[in-house]
Amino acid sequence: MAELSPLLARVETVLAQEAVASVMIQLALECHAAMLELAEVDQRNASRHALAGARLFRALPSREQQPTWVDSHEEQCCRYGAIWIHAFAREGHALEPGWPQEALILLEKMQELHQSAVPWAETIRRDLVTLTTSDPAAETDSPTASPTAATNADLKIVVVGNCQSHPLYIGLRQALPEARIHFCRPVHMATSEDVDRLHRRLTSADLLVAQRVQPGYRDGIGLDTPTLRSLLPAGARALILPNLHFEGCYPWIGYAHDPDGRLAQLEPHSPLGAYHDFLAMAAATRGLTRDSLLRVPAPAAVVEAVRSAHQQSLQALRERERECSVGVCDWIEARVRSQPIGHTINHPTQASLDELLRRLLQQLDLPHSLGPELFDDREHLGQLSIPVHPWVRQALDLGDWSARWGQRRGKPLPVQQQLEESLSYYRQNPWIAAANLRNPKFRAAERCLDHLAAAPASATSLQPSPKPLVTLLHLHGFKCAGSTLIWSLERASGGKLAYMESPTANQRLSWQRVRSHLEETGERPLAVTSHLITLPPAGALAQLCVAFLRDPWKRLLSAYRFERDVNKTLNGRSLNDYVAKFCEGPLCNYHTSQLSPQDLDADQESRPGGRGWIPRPELIDLQRQDLFLGLVERYDESIVALEYQLELLGQPLDLAYPGAMNTTVASGKAADLEAGDADLRQQFLAAAALDVQLHRQAGARLEQQLAAIPNLAERLLRFQERRQQLRDQPSIIRLRPYAEWTLLTS
C-alpha cells in the first residue's frame, strides 16, 4: 500500500472525526478534482482519490439537504473508481487489498444514483465478483492473450469521436471492407440511446478506434475513453487518436465567448459561421479599414507573433499525441508550407485525415484495400475553408496554395471579402467584442494591431526573414556553471563575447531589443551572454541558443550559499526560511520560467520577480534543433555535445576550461545539515515540480545527443587532455565586471 498523500491523509482524519457536512463536501470535491487531474497520468493514484471521494460522499448525513450537484460528483467517483480497478485486474496488475470489494460497492452506489440499470456496469460487476471469490494468487496471472481474427470478416470494430471520426469511419470501411464496423454519432451530438447502443457493441468488439475524450465529458454520459475501454472484452485492442485541432495557420480564428447565449441565433449571418476572426473583431472596435489589415509586409513583431502562435499550436498537438496511439504532428510540421492542413482550426483536410488513417492501419498491421491515392476525393469537412491571412503567409513562408485558399459552400472566399464581411459584422454587433475583451485570441489580435500602428507604413513588398546575427546565445542561469562557460567563450572567441542585461534586476530583456541594438550599432559579437534575455524563436537572433540546467534542489542550495557567504544579503536567514520564501515566489520553477517564451508586451502585471517570468512548460520545445540544454551535473559531457553541435553548424569552438569558476560549496556541518533535511527538500521539490520534470527531460535529450556523436569516448578523452593542458599552462582570461556590461531598456 502506498504511503498516503496529504490529501488522502486528511480524508482519513475527517472520516474518523465525523466532521460536519460542509468540510466533508469540500474535501470530497478536492478528491474529485485530483481524480480527474491524475486520470491520464497515474490511474492507480487516481483510483485512490476516487475511492476516497466516494467514501466521503457516502458518509454525508441528510442527503436531502445537500446541493443537487453532489450526486453527479459522487457518480463520477464511483464510475471511474470501479472502471480503473476493473481495468487493473483485467490487465493482470496487482490490486491493493480490498479493491475488488470496494469497486463492487462503488458499482452498487452508482446504480442507486442512476435509479435504473446501467448496461455496461453488469459486465464489470461479474468480473469483480469473480475476483472476490477466486484464489487471490490467480489475480496476478498474465492477462489473456489477444485473440486474432482469422480474417478481416471476423473483425468487429467500433469507431467513436468528434466530427473527424465519420470520414475516418468511411476510410476504414474502404480499407477493411469485410470487417464489421459500428459508428457512433459524434460525441458532441450522441444521445443517451446512442451511448447505450455503443456500450452494448463494445462488449463484443475486437477493436475500439476512438478519439481521446477526457473523464467527466458531458457530465459523465459514458463517452470518455476510460469508460469505453473498460467495456471491451479481454484481449480486445483500443487505439486512441488525437483530435486534429491545429491553429498554426489561423492564429486569430476561434470560438467566441457567448455569456448570454445570443451567438447561435446570429450564426447564419456570421461570415464564418460558428468561427470568429478576432483580428477583424479587434480592428472593428478601433474603426480600422480592411486595407489596413492587408498591409504587407507585416511588422517584424507581428511576424514573430504569428510564428510563435504556430509553434505553440504544434506543441499543443504534440502534447496531446503523447497520450494517443497514433500521431501526425511530424507530418503536419513537414507539410504545412506546401499544402493545406485544415479547412478551419478543427476541420482537417482530406489529406490530413488520410495520413492519420494510414498510420492507424499501420498500427493494426492488417492487410487492407487502400491504394496510394486518397481514400476519398471528397472533402468531408470542407463546407467552409477559411482564407489564410497575408501576414500568416509571410511569417510562415507558405506556398502558393495559401494565396488561393478560401471557399464557402463551394464558392471562392478571398481574404479581402472575408475581412470586409467580418468587419461589417462586428461593427453591427459590438457586444461580441465587449464580451471577448479577455479572450486570449482577442488580446493577441490587439497586440498585433498595436505593432501595426507603431510600424512605418512605407514598405510595400515582402522582405526576407531576418538571419541570425550571432553564433551562440548563452541564457545564463543563476548558479548553473555560467561563469565557467563564459570563461570558455571569452577564450574561444578571442574576447568577441557581449554581456547584455536589463538595468533592473530580474526584469527580463526581450530578445527583440538585443537584435535591434546589434542592428543599430553594427556590432557582431561571436556570442552573447545574458541572465535576463527571453528565449528567441529559431534563427531569430542566434544560430544556437544554449542553457545549462541544474538539479533544482542543488541549484537552490548553491544560490542560498552564494547569497549568504558571497553577497552577504540574507541577514542570518535560515535555510528553512529561504526555501519557504522561494516556494511562494515567482521564480520557484526558475528554469521553466527562464526557457518559456515570453510576451513582455502582454505581461503587464506587477509581480515581485519582475515581468517575463511566467512558466509556460507547454511552449518549451525540447526538439528545437537550435536549442541546446546541458546539465551542470554532467558538465564535461554536455560541453563535448555542445562542441559537436557547433561543428555541425560550421562554427567549431574549443570550450575546454581548467576548472569550475565562481563555486560556493558547503562543507562540514553545514553540508550535513543541508543534505540531511529530507522534509525540506521534499517541500521544495513538490513546489518546483515543473523544473524537476524539465531537468529530467533535458537529461533524456542529452543522452540522445551523446548517442549520436561518433567516437564519443575518444572525444571525451581528448577533452580531458585539453583541460589538463589549460591547467598546466594557465591562460589569463578576464571575465568582465558589471560596469562593462551593456544594459538595454526594453
Secondary structure, 3 states (H helix, E strand, C coil): CCCCCHHHHHHHHHHHHCCCHHHHHHHHHHHHHHHHHHCCCCHHHHHHHHHHHHHHHHCCCCHHHCCCHHHHHHHHHHHHHHHHHHHHHHCCCCCCCCHHHHHHHHHHHHHHHHCCCCHHHHHHHHHHHHHHHCCHHHHHCCCCCCCCCCCHHHCEEEEECCCCHHHHHHHHHHHCCCCEEEECCCCCCCCHHHHHHHHHHHCCCCEEEEECCCCCHHHCCCCCHHHHHHCCCCCCEEEEECCCCCCCCCCCEECCCCCCCCHHHHHHHCCCCCCEEHHHHHHHHCCCCCHHHHCCCCCHHHHHHHHHHHHHHHHHHHHHHCCCCCCCHHHHHHHCCCCCCECCCCCECHHHHHHHHHHHHHHHCCCCCCCCCCCCCCCCCCCEECCCCHHHHHHHCCCCHHHHCCEECCEECCHHHHHHHHHHHHHHCHHHHHHCCCCHHHHHHHHHHHHHHHCCCCCCCCCCCCCCCEEEEEECCCCCCHHHHHHHHHHHHCCCEEEEECCCCCCCECHHHHHHHHHHHCCCCCEEEECCECCCCCCCCEEEEEEEECCHHHHHHHHHHHHHHHHCCCCCCCHHHHHHHHHHCCCCCHHHHHHCCCCCCCCCCCCCCCCCCCCCHHHCCCCCCCEEEEEHHHHHHHHHHHHHHHHHCCCCCCCCCCCCCCCCCCCHHHHHHHHHCHHHHHHHHHHCHHHHHHHHHHHHHHHHHHHCCCCHHHHHHHHHHHHHHHHHCCCCCCCCCHHHCEECCC
